[in-house]
């Protein structure tokens, strides 16, 4: 089983992401799902900028 997971790690991750996206679209709607995805991407982008600038580094 461990060999299977190691060999197919990327397809498994993307399948789970697709499942999450489908659940979001069916439960909250298409445009709200797009808003959630846009805000998540914006948050990740800000996080990368903060990491590069070492703002919270002691």
N, C-alpha and C positions, 0 to 999 in steps of 0.2 A: 504494500500500500504506500509506503514511504517513497519507493521508486516511482510509482505512478504520479504522486503529488509533485515530486521534484521534476519529473519530465514534463508535466502538463500544468505547471504553476501559472503561467501567464494566461492560457485559455480559461482556467478555473477562475482566476481573479476577474477577467473580463465578463465571464458568464454571470458571476455574482453581481458585478456592476450593472449589467443589463437587466438582471432580475430586480435590483433595487430601483433602477430607472422605470421599469414597467410598473412596479408597485406604486411609485410616486405619481406617475401619470394617471393611473387608474384611480388613485385615492384623492389626490388634490387637484388634478387637472393639468393640462398641457402647459399653460402660461405660468402657472404658479411653480411648476417643476422647472421651467426655464429660468425663472427668477431665483429659485434655490440654487440651480447650477451656476448661474452668473455670479451670485454672491459668494458661493464657495470658491470659485475660481479667483474672484477678486480678493478674497481673504487669503488664499494661498499666495497670490502675487505679492500682497502686502507683507506677508510673512517672510517670503524670500528676500524682499528689499530690506526688511528690518534685520534679518540674519546677516545679509551682506554688509550692512552699515554698522553692525555690532552695537546697536543701541542698548540692548539689555545685557551686555557683557560686563561682568564685574571686573 
